[in-house]
């Protein structure tokens, strides 16, 4: 009777449990362990490295501290092993996939804009400060764009916020398509976007990118049954030419953007005293 109770407890533990010898051979496991690695009792005995590629060429003894693994089953698991009865190891595995998903959602909400999925202001600021520090050390040039959608309030008031959201989404898509993979496009706030261009080289490289961006926005945007022309005003600051402090560079780009707004159509201005 006692054995049956212990066996039942072993089988129904919320943790995945396996008993493994020094040669990485599994000699016993419970039901939860089989769920994590798609095993059946008839698979015994089996080596740990045959259970999942994550264990290939790894002796169980390396898992004496709790570590996180991503199993072939796409579950996120924590694994910890303890010496058990001389030549055996007790391996405990817990599924933390749900908690990891919650953590990822929290991280995404803290760092990305919920509508466009672009980096938000906080993440953009962090990236800029890191890149500025690196650019200063390696004597590299970078550029910051501050961008505003012209007459966006009129679009919102005339067609509604749903159409406004579609315009923001399409703008985010076109901006991202116009820049390099190494650049960062951010939704700064409302109808304002910002772009970080590290290792940009000479001003002509920036002008080439601007020409490409302008060409992309010449084509009016489609929002449901509506065709809406969308123009941008772009302010540009450069480091180290105009400074090396992030707050100064963003302020310069903001001022240049308001200068660009004085002209019709898609327009850009470099900051100047």
Secondary structure, 3 states (H helix, E strand, C coil): CHHHHHHHHHHCCCCEEEEEECCCEEEEECHHHHHHHCCCHHHCCEEHHHHCHHHCCCCHHHHCCCEEEECCCCCEEEEEEEEECCCEEEEEEEECHHHHHHHHHHHHHHHECCCCCCECHHHHHHHHHHHHHHHHHHCCCEEEEEEEECCHHHHHHHHCHHHHHHHHHHHHHHHHHHCCCCCEEEEEECCEEEEEECCCCCHHHHHHHHHHHHHHHHCCEEECCEEECCCEEEEEEEECCCCCCHHHHHHHHHHHHHHHCCCCCCEEEECCC
